[in-house]
């Protein structure tokens, strides 16, 4: 019935894998767990322990496949009709996680379970992530935001679209995948979230943000995905600014404010509005 596919990169996923296996056994769900280590350089003791679990089919790669490539590779090894993709830095936060998905399965379905708020304290080094937790609820079901962090898809449907391995940099591969799938079926959103444990400190968060803006700019310059990125809120806002002849403000005006913007974004009390202005500045100047 269910192939659980987990790409691992530099993260200890032992508890996640044990919890998934336990829930499947308790619910009497026919399943397999396939794990691929994508050339990790950290957490090697924990990853080596996972490779010894008798209920895990484990693969290790010496060269990194990237976020899209490793998911496509995992799917090639799946034996069951339904593919469950879970990122390695997830935590199960309910006892009926598996059964909720199983009850929603049907042919040619794609189901997004969403992401839960990070439930643990965060220091000032993680103030951007902390701000998102407190000021903008990450509720993917309500807003119908697809995330490859936690979803299930019919295998035949997945192989019809797959992830675009040309998107090598961080960011927006979820959007493109969901856009492609939506051309065939409507994505189902259910309230079945996982906690994202892999929160980033401010320095890493801003590095990932710059990577994602580079990806968005590449997509904007590509005719292939011109329609897909119209659904991305940041890009829509950017186009609205351009329509109002305000691009000079993004390039010039925000450049004058840049010292304030970057200081506020990295502060112990960052502003969501200022962070969004910073994203617009990066997009206009990339």
Protein Blocks (a to p, Z undefined) as FASTA:
>chain_A
ZZcddddehiafklmmmmmmmmmmmnopacddddddehiabhklmmmmmmmpmkbccddd
fbdebjmlmmmmmmmmpcbfbdcdddfkbccfbfklmmmmmmmgcehiacdebjaddfbd
cdfklmmmmmmmmmoccdfklnopacfkbccddfklmmmnopafklmbgehklmmmmmmm
mmmmccdddddddddfkbccfklmmmmmmmmmmmmmmmmmpmklmmmmmmpmklmmmmmm
mmnopmmmmmmmmmmmmmmmmmmmmmmbdcfklmmmmmmmmmmmZZ
